Amino acid sequence: MSGTAGPANNTIELFRKKMAGEGLPRLVLDTFERYYSLVAKGDTGCIREKDIEPLAPADCIASGDLETYHNEGHKAAGEAVILKLNGGLGTTMGLDGPKGLLKVRGEKTFLDLILCQRAAISSACGHDVPLLFMNSFNTDTRTREFLADAGIRQNSPPLTFVQHKFPKVLKDTLAPAAWPQNPRLEWNPPGHGNIYTALVTTGILKNLLARGIRYAFISNIDNLGASLDPRLLGYFAAERIPFMMEVVERTEMDKKGGHLGRLESGRLVLREIAQTAPDERDLFQDIRRHRFFNSNNIWINLEHLESLLAAAGGVLDLPVIRNEKHLDPRDESSPRVLQLETAMGAAIGMFDGAQAVRVPRIRFSPVKRCDELLVAWSDYYVMDDNCEFSINPRRGAGHVNVQLDPAYFSTVDRMIEHFPHGAPSLVDCRSLLVEGDVRFGKDIILRGDVRITSRGSAQAVLADGTTVEGERVLA
């Protein structure tokens, strides 16, 4: 079939048969067919610059102005649920398991931190705030094993549920991808936009509403700063907002992250870089023009969500993202495929009255790469007894920008090898660039803009107790 001619019945039937054979619900088949049809028709999902207005500070309230809603948040906690997106593997950091099991602060994993934060907010509010994890088929088993070992029992609603999966699509023919040597690689997680379908097909949305749970706070498992803030919950509940997105001021480091804009209709819209025409990429990445990006900390009124899904026949009309990859990510000779995905935050354009709220940088503290893991290990952050992270009060303004040589620091194992005594002090460091094979001793202090270069063929060692400010070349 042609990539511009619309899906032929026999091709879409191949996909439906393949998905039905995996026991996927009818609603998932219908959702995939809708997204596949867009791709087959050549729909790029592009959002042109002329069709949106950049978001100004006046368009989104600042979380610092919401202190009066703190008590409202404590009251609303009895009707709230914390939901973590836990579908990702830590493959980009050399892990072979769920990202949530990465030790990110001492011996504490992301999952440890989240359990600790949930216990703290429940105690502070006087309500047993339920916690849910949306796992993927890649992370479910090991996550449930971890929770069982921690003494956390499945309850009602279940503590975990699994997002669906989509079949990979061959780029050249738009047919189902086949990989007999490892059939598991024929499937991909469909992006966190699948959460809406998964909440319906698992019965969890109905279960939550039956228990009087109306407010969901949803965030990524690997965001250190994404804890339930009573001020935000109080504002969200008291003002009866259907959908609220936390946004952060963009920096050069965030210029490829999805930003918000406003359509002519007045509705907010999330635009990802994959939805941007090549000739407008510079405008997309202009952080002075498009100032606010999506932290993926999302607040949803579940009653509004139920009504919206019912009106849409269960399939939200989210923009489809074509993620082009090799069928086997570790084999560049394997065929090119399209992974059809959607973004959770894109639903902001479907809710009348949706809002964005400006939050401080600490609310967006992801650990996606080993560079960010080093910052998480360091004294740049402080962590309190409730496992809440904040930027060290000894530090001045500004984020620390860390760039470690990927040839030597690209996996967690190699990080441990090169930082055997833990992270150097970064509280007074503005930027760190490491080039070459360098092992760090203990009690290292880095200040200002630091560049450390190893010129030798053997591993260089930065000696115990060294303070570096500026450039240091090691033989």
Helices and strands as residue ranges (DSSP letters): H 9-21, H 26-40, G 49-51, E 52-54, G 57-59, E 61-62, G 63-65, G 67-69, H 70-76, G 77-79, E 80-86, G 91-93, G 99-101, E 103-105, E 108-109, H 110-125, E 131-135, H 140-149, E 160-162, E 166-167, E 169-170, G 183-186, E 187-188, G 192-194, H 195-201, H 204-210, E 215-220, H 230-238, E 243-249, G 252-254, E 259-263, E 268-271, G 273-275, G 278-280, H 281-284, E 292-301, H 302-311, E 321-326, E 336-341, G 344-350, E 355-358, G 361-363, H 370-377, E 381-383, E 389-391, E 401-404, H 406-409, H 412-418, E 425-435, E 438-440, E 445-454, E 460-462, E 467-474
